[in-house]
Amino acid sequence: MAHTKSIDMRPLKDGPARIFLKSQFCAKPQWPPKSTDLSGNVAVITGGSSGLGFHACKHILSYKLSHLILAVRSVKKGEEAAATLRHEYPGAKIDVWELEMGSYDSIQAFVHRVEANLPRLDIVILNSGIVKVDFGLNPSTGHEDVVQVNYISTMLLAILLLPALKTKSSPGMPGRLSIVGSGTAYQAKFPNRTMVPLLQSFDEPKITPWDAGDRYATSKLLGHLFITKLAGYVNPNDIVVNIVDPGLCKGSDLHRDVHGLVSAVLSLAKSTAGRTLEDGSSTYIDAAVVKGKESHGCFVMDWEIRPFANMIYDLETGSVIERLWDETMAEFEFVGARRVLEELRK
């Protein structure tokens, strides 16, 4: 059966508000077949100590996963989460590894640990993300915090884990890489899209005025733009790469750094329209386990393959995608990212 890719779909005609309402109130959760058996599989979930990440850990372990690595910023919190998971799933091996998404050194150390210590790797879910009310720069990279974590560092980790997913996954089965995105990409304004250089324009409020909501949305839109290029370097017979939107969820700790009136508004929205963490995290398992090669290079939303953000389909966006790709690859030159991707094609 032929499946239409996100890039080949028509842009959604509904506006962002209608898209949100349909997603939150009309979409019905879809669960993996009861016969799903992940025995022998090894998975990595970033940000797995709380919220959606923790519930994704519970879901994936419920399908007999053999080995789970929680990649977390706080090892203490990770061990607390792991203790709960070990009690509930005593047959699984559950490890906690440190990963600070704001640090290139930490990302490289994590990847080296994967390469050195895991004889097998089948599934990676990149769940870590942040929302910031106030503008701030990452002290080690100089990039704006939200774009750094949600886009730059996430794509760096994704690229560096691709070789392990190709060589260490079960023979005859592609590795799986699901990157957590957001439906807010549909409403991103991305006012600095024509700026050159592009990535650096996020780092200076005088060039790109700070808008907390749009910065988060744009950081997720950048993922849409990037995956349209990344997918071309990855054979879906080796690795299936997709982006998944969990929707707005009650109990999510994504907005942990948000306070005051904005926090109150978000809390009201979550209580009124939010999915449960169980339903929201099930989208991760759907994208990383249930969806097959048809989802490669696609945006998975509401348990279905959906079009990318409308901006992707504008003719002038092609040059933006190329510029974003080139600048991102230049940012990753210190790890030889272009060489990593070229090697994948062999």
TORFI-10113 format. One record per residue (C-alpha): x, z, y; residue number from 1; residue in three letters. Coordinates in steps of 0.02 Angstrom, whole numbers, plus 50000, padded with zeros to 5 digits. Example, Ala and Ser with C-alpha at 12.3 -4.5 7.8 and 13.67 -1.06 7.14 Angstrom:
2
> 50615, 50390, 49775, 1, ALA .
> 50684, 50357, 49947, 2, SER .
//
This chain:
346
> 50000, 50000, 50000, 1, MET .
> 50071, 49947, 50169, 2, ALA .
> 50084, 50077, 50305, 3, HIS .
> 50100, 50044, 50490, 4, THR .
> 50250, 50123, 50575, 5, LYS .
> 50230, 50222, 50736, 6, SER .
> 50329, 50092, 50833, 7, ILE .
> 50212, 49953, 50773, 8, ASP .
> 50051, 50044, 50819, 9, MET .
> 49954, 50017, 50978, 10, ARG .
> 49975, 50153, 51110, 11, PRO .
> 49837, 50283, 51113, 12, LEU .
> 49703, 50244, 51241, 13, LYS .
> 49650, 50425, 51263, 14, ASP .
> 49726, 50529, 51401, 15, GLY .
> 49833, 50682, 51363, 16, PRO .
> 49687, 50805, 51380, 17, ALA .
> 49577, 50710, 51258, 18, ARG .
> 49722, 50689, 51136, 19, ILE .
> 49752, 50877, 51143, 20, PHE .
> 49569, 50921, 51115, 21, LEU .
> 49549, 50801, 50970, 22, LYS .
> 49707, 50867, 50891, 23, SER .
> 49666, 51050, 50908, 24, GLN .
> 49480, 51046, 50867, 25, PHE .
> 49450, 50893, 50757, 26, CYS .
> 49603, 50871, 50646, 27, ALA .
> 49583, 50946, 50472, 28, LYS .
> 49733, 51026, 50386, 29, PRO .
> 49801, 50932, 50236, 30, GLN .
> 49893, 51026, 50100, 31, TRP .
> 50018, 50962, 49972, 32, PRO .
> 49949, 50922, 49799, 33, PRO .
> 49938, 51074, 49688, 34, LYS .
> 50060, 50987, 49571, 35, SER .
> 50198, 50989, 49703, 36, THR .
> 50352, 51066, 49622, 37, ASP .
> 50514, 51089, 49719, 38, LEU .
> 50609, 51172, 49577, 39, SER .
> 50794, 51138, 49596, 40, GLY .
> 50776, 51085, 49778, 41, ASN .
> 50878, 51160, 49920, 42, VAL .
> 50808, 51168, 50097, 43, ALA .
> 50869, 51219, 50269, 44, VAL .
> 50747, 51276, 50403, 45, ILE .
> 50812, 51316, 50577, 46, THR .
> 50727, 51453, 50675, 47, GLY .
> 50656, 51521, 50514, 48, GLY .
> 50652, 51705, 50558, 49, SER .
> 50485, 51706, 50649, 50, SER .
> 50333, 51607, 50703, 51, GLY .
> 50308, 51432, 50636, 52, LEU .
> 50480, 51429, 50556, 53, GLY .
> 50447, 51587, 50456, 54, PHE .
> 50278, 51524, 50396, 55, HIS .
> 50357, 51358, 50349, 56, ALA .
> 50480, 51457, 50243, 57, CYS .
> 50335, 51542, 50155, 58, LYS .
> 50247, 51376, 50126, 59, HIS .
> 50397, 51286, 50055, 60, ILE .
> 50442, 51433, 49942, 61, LEU .
> 50265, 51434, 49873, 62, SER .
> 50303, 51264, 49795, 63, TYR .
> 50442, 51337, 49687, 64, LYS .
> 50588, 51293, 49800, 65, LEU .
> 50747, 51355, 49718, 66, SER .
> 50859, 51389, 49868, 67, HIS .
> 50816, 51414, 50052, 68, LEU .
> 50936, 51436, 50197, 69, ILE .
> 50866, 51515, 50354, 70, LEU .
> 50972, 51451, 50499, 71, ALA .
> 50949, 51579, 50637, 72, VAL .
> 51024, 51638, 50801, 73, ARG .
> 51006, 51822, 50755, 74, SER .
> 51069, 51861, 50580, 75, VAL .
> 50989, 52034, 50590, 76, LYS .
> 50816, 51960, 50621, 77, LYS .
> 50850, 51828, 50491, 78, GLY .
> 50891, 51958, 50359, 79, GLU .
> 50732, 52053, 50401, 80, GLU .
> 50631, 51893, 50375, 81, ALA .
> 50728, 51852, 50217, 82, ALA .
> 50692, 52025, 50145, 83, ALA .
> 50506, 51991, 50161, 84, THR .
> 50524, 51819, 50083, 85, LEU .
> 50631, 51884, 49939, 86, ARG .
> 50500, 52015, 49899, 87, HIS .
> 50363, 51883, 49894, 88, GLU .
> 50467, 51750, 49805, 89, TYR .
> 50591, 51843, 49694, 90, PRO .
> 50633, 51688, 49593, 91, GLY .
> 50709, 51596, 49741, 92, ALA .
> 50882, 51612, 49815, 93, LYS .
> 50865, 51647, 50001, 94, ILE .
> 51015, 51649, 50118, 95, ASP .
> 51033, 51681, 50304, 96, VAL .
> 51161, 51580, 50401, 97, TRP .
> 51200, 51597, 50584, 98, GLU .
> 51162, 51450, 50698, 99, LEU .
> 51162, 51452, 50888, 100, GLU .
> 51085, 51289, 50946, 101, MET .
> 51159, 51306, 51119, 102, GLY .
> 51337, 51302, 51051, 103, SER .
> 51425, 51147, 50986, 104, TYR .
> 51551, 51258, 50898, 105, ASP .
> 51411, 51349, 50806, 106, SER .
> 51328, 51185, 50757, 107, ILE .
> 51492, 51116, 50688, 108, GLN .
> 51528, 51278, 50594, 109, ALA .
> 51355, 51272, 50516, 110, PHE .
> 51377, 51092, 50459, 111, VAL .
> 51549, 51132, 50386, 112, HIS .
> 51468, 51276, 50291, 113, ARG .
> 51336, 51159, 50221, 114, VAL .
> 51468, 51034, 50167, 115, GLU .
> 51580, 51166, 50088, 116, ALA .
> 51452, 51281, 50006, 117, ASN .
> 51300, 51181, 49957, 118, LEU .
> 51317, 51069, 49804, 119, PRO .
> 51142, 51008, 49841, 120, ARG .
> 51034, 50980, 49996, 121, LEU .
> 50863, 50900, 49988, 122, ASP .
> 50762, 50952, 50140, 123, ILE .
> 50804, 50997, 50320, 124, VAL .
> 50674, 51051, 50448, 125, ILE .
> 50742, 51066, 50625, 126, LEU .
> 50618, 51188, 50701, 127, ASN .
> 50719, 51275, 50837, 128, SER .
> 50658, 51247, 51015, 129, GLY .
> 50639, 51333, 51182, 130, ILE .
> 50530, 51337, 51338, 131, VAL .
> 50603, 51402, 51501, 132, LYS .
> 50511, 51449, 51660, 133, VAL .
> 50666, 51443, 51769, 134, ASP .
> 50802, 51312, 51781, 135, PHE .
> 50965, 51358, 51696, 136, GLY .
> 51123, 51274, 51635, 137, LEU .
> 51205, 51299, 51466, 138, ASN .
> 51371, 51383, 51508, 139, PRO .
> 51470, 51291, 51374, 140, SER .
> 51404, 51114, 51398, 141, THR .
> 51343, 51112, 51577, 142, GLY .
> 51178, 51034, 51526, 143, HIS .
> 51005, 51102, 51571, 144, GLU .
> 50951, 51228, 51439, 145, ASP .
> 50789, 51148, 51378, 146, VAL .
> 50859, 50973, 51360, 147, VAL .
> 51015, 51047, 51280, 148, GLN .
> 50924, 51139, 51141, 149, VAL .
> 50769, 51033, 51114, 150, ASN .
> 50854, 50865, 51123, 151, TYR .
> 51044, 50857, 51132, 152, ILE .
> 51090, 50995, 51009, 153, SER .
> 50947, 50952, 50892, 154, THR .
> 51001, 50771, 50879, 155, MET .
> 51183, 50822, 50857, 156, LEU .
> 51137, 50934, 50711, 157, LEU .
> 51025, 50799, 50640, 158, ALA .
> 51163, 50668, 50641, 159, ILE .
> 51293, 50786, 50569, 160, LEU .
> 51179, 50837, 50424, 161, LEU .
> 51136, 50658, 50375, 162, LEU .
> 51290, 50631, 50263, 163, PRO .
> 51252, 50790, 50164, 164, ALA .
> 51070, 50740, 50144, 165, LEU .
> 51125, 50570, 50080, 166, LYS .
> 51256, 50629, 49956, 167, THR .
> 51186, 50797, 49902, 168, LYS .
> 51001, 50760, 49876, 169, SER .
> 50925, 50738, 49704, 170, SER .
> 50975, 50572, 49622, 171, PRO .
> 50841, 50441, 49647, 172, GLY .
> 50755, 50542, 49783, 173, MET .
> 50792, 50522, 49969, 174, PRO .
> 50844, 50672, 50070, 175, GLY .
> 50716, 50730, 50197, 176, ARG .
> 50747, 50768, 50381, 177, LEU .
> 50598, 50822, 50487, 178, SER .
> 50627, 50858, 50671, 179, ILE .
> 50496, 50964, 50755, 180, VAL .
> 50423, 50875, 50906, 181, GLY .
> 50269, 50901, 51012, 182, SER .
> 50113, 50810, 51066, 183, GLY .
> 50160, 50859, 51243, 184, THR .
> 50272, 50705, 51238, 185, ALA .
> 50113, 50606, 51274, 186, TYR .
> 50100, 50687, 51445, 187, GLN .
> 50283, 50684, 51495, 188, ALA .
> 50313, 50612, 51668, 189, LYS .
> 50500, 50585, 51644, 190, PHE .
> 50526, 50550, 51830, 191, PRO .
> 50714, 50522, 51814, 192, ASN .
> 50703, 50387, 51682, 193, ARG .
> 50791, 50259, 51793, 194, THR .
> 50935, 50373, 51840, 195, MET .
> 51113, 50328, 51795, 196, VAL .
> 51188, 50429, 51716, 197, PRO .
> 51028, 50488, 51634, 198, LEU .
> 51074, 50648, 51541, 199, LEU .
> 51167, 50721, 51689, 200, GLN .
> 51017, 50692, 51802, 201, SER .
> 50927, 50832, 51708, 202, PHE .
> 51065, 50952, 51759, 203, ASP .
> 51039, 50942, 51947, 204, GLU .
> 50871, 51000, 52023, 205, PRO .
> 50911, 50905, 52183, 206, LYS .
> 50907, 50744, 52081, 207, ILE .
> 50766, 50791, 51961, 208, THR .
> 50657, 50930, 52036, 209, PRO .
> 50622, 51070, 51913, 210, TRP .
> 50453, 51069, 51828, 211, ASP .
> 50451, 51186, 51678, 212, ALA .
> 50303, 51106, 51590, 213, GLY .
> 50363, 50929, 51613, 214, ASP .
> 50541, 50972, 51565, 215, ARG .
> 50481, 51035, 51396, 216, TYR .
> 50370, 50882, 51372, 217, ALA .
> 50510, 50765, 51423, 218, THR .
> 50634, 50851, 51307, 219, SER .
> 50515, 50808, 51165, 220, LYS .
> 50488, 50630, 51230, 221, LEU .
> 50676, 50604, 51222, 222, LEU .
> 50661, 50635, 51035, 223, GLY .
> 50535, 50493, 51021, 224, HIS .
> 50653, 50377, 51115, 225, LEU .
> 50804, 50428, 51011, 226, PHE .
> 50726, 50413, 50839, 227, ILE .
> 50677, 50232, 50871, 228, THR .
> 50863, 50195, 50869, 229, LYS .
> 50921, 50325, 50743, 230, LEU .
> 50802, 50264, 50608, 231, ALA .
> 50889, 50095, 50609, 232, GLY .
> 51051, 50175, 50552, 233, TYR .
> 50972, 50267, 50406, 234, VAL .
> 50910, 50185, 50247, 235, ASN .
> 50747, 50270, 50196, 236, PRO .
> 50801, 50253, 50015, 237, ASN .
> 50940, 50376, 50061, 238, ASP .
> 50855, 50488, 50191, 239, ILE .
> 50681, 50491, 50267, 240, VAL .
> 50688, 50545, 50449, 241, VAL .
> 50532, 50586, 50550, 242, ASN .
> 50468, 50690, 50695, 243, ILE .
> 50322, 50810, 50669, 244, VAL .
> 50205, 50896, 50791, 245, ASP .
> 50135, 51065, 50732, 246, PRO .
> 50010, 51075, 50874, 247, GLY .
> 49976, 51226, 50984, 248, LEU .
> 49973, 51381, 50873, 249, CYS .
> 49916, 51561, 50890, 250, LYS .
> 50061, 51679, 50864, 251, GLY .
> 50197, 51550, 50898, 252, SER .
> 50347, 51626, 50985, 253, ASP .
> 50396, 51464, 51072, 254, LEU .
> 50343, 51537, 51239, 255, HIS .
> 50437, 51701, 51214, 256, ARG .
> 50532, 51677, 51378, 257, ASP .
> 50374, 51641, 51479, 258, VAL .
> 50300, 51785, 51580, 259, HIS .
> 50170, 51822, 51713, 260, GLY .
> 50025, 51706, 51753, 261, LEU .
> 50094, 51561, 51652, 262, VAL .
> 50106, 51674, 51500, 263, SER .
> 49926, 51731, 51525, 264, ALA .
> 49864, 51551, 51535, 265, VAL .
> 49960, 51501, 51379, 266, LEU .
> 49895, 51653, 51285, 267, SER .
> 49717, 51605, 51331, 268, LEU .
> 49745, 51426, 51275, 269, ALA .
> 49818, 51484, 51110, 270, LYS .
> 49676, 51605, 51076, 271, SER .
> 49546, 51474, 51120, 272, THR .
> 49618, 51315, 51046, 273, ALA .
> 49769, 51367, 50943, 274, GLY .
> 49790, 51332, 50759, 275, ARG .
> 49841, 51471, 50643, 276, THR .
> 50026, 51480, 50602, 277, LEU .
> 49980, 51438, 50422, 278, GLU .
> 49896, 51276, 50474, 279, ASP .
> 50028, 51232, 50603, 280, GLY .
> 50174, 51259, 50486, 281, SER .
> 50088, 51158, 50351, 282, SER .
> 50123, 51005, 50458, 283, THR .
> 50308, 51035, 50426, 284, TYR .
> 50284, 51034, 50238, 285, ILE .
> 50174, 50880, 50251, 286, ASP .
> 50307, 50786, 50348, 287, ALA .
> 50456, 50847, 50247, 288, ALA .
> 50382, 50848, 50071, 289, VAL .
> 50220, 50748, 50059, 290, VAL .
> 50250, 50601, 50175, 291, LYS .
> 50361, 50468, 50098, 292, GLY .
> 50466, 50323, 50156, 293, LYS .
> 50318, 50257, 50255, 294, GLU .
> 50350, 50396, 50381, 295, SER .
> 50532, 50350, 50411, 296, HIS .
> 50566, 50336, 50597, 297, GLY .
> 50388, 50392, 50636, 298, CYS .
> 50294, 50525, 50733, 299, PHE .
> 50183, 50631, 50619, 300, VAL .
> 50041, 50720, 50709, 301, MET .
> 49884, 50799, 50636, 302, ASP .
> 49952, 50763, 50461, 303, TRP .
> 49949, 50576, 50497, 304, GLU .
> 50072, 50446, 50561, 305, ILE .
> 50030, 50418, 50744, 306, ARG .
> 50092, 50308, 50887, 307, PRO .
> 50237, 50368, 50991, 308, PHE .
> 50210, 50422, 51171, 309, ALA .
> 50139, 50276, 51271, 310, ASN .
> 50297, 50258, 51374, 311, MET .
> 50389, 50196, 51218, 312, ILE .
> 50287, 50036, 51220, 313, TYR .
> 50325, 49988, 51401, 314, ASP .
> 50443, 49839, 51410, 315, LEU .
> 50557, 49924, 51536, 316, GLU .
> 50577, 50073, 51420, 317, THR .
> 50691, 49969, 51310, 318, GLY .
> 50832, 49986, 51435, 319, SER .
> 50798, 50173, 51449, 320, VAL .
> 50811, 50192, 51260, 321, ILE .
> 50977, 50099, 51258, 322, GLU .
> 51047, 50202, 51402, 323, ARG .
> 50989, 50365, 51322, 324, LEU .
> 51066, 50314, 51156, 325, TRP .
> 51232, 50263, 51232, 326, ASP .
> 51246, 50421, 51337, 327, GLU .
> 51199, 50532, 51190, 328, THR .
> 51326, 50447, 51077, 329, MET .
> 51457, 50470, 51213, 330, ALA .
> 51411, 50656, 51221, 331, GLU .
> 51439, 50664, 51033, 332, PHE .
> 51603, 50570, 51034, 333, GLU .
> 51699, 50731, 51001, 334, PHE .
> 51625, 50737, 50825, 335, VAL .
> 51636, 50550, 50792, 336, GLY .
> 51447, 50527, 50785, 337, ALA .
> 51457, 50337, 50793, 338, ARG .
> 51574, 50338, 50644, 339, ARG .
> 51457, 50454, 50549, 340, VAL .
> 51312, 50334, 50575, 341, LEU .
> 51413, 50180, 50530, 342, GLU .
> 51469, 50264, 50369, 343, GLU .
> 51286, 50295, 50324, 344, LEU .
> 51256, 50108, 50320, 345, ARG .
> 51384, 50081, 50182, 346, LYS .
//
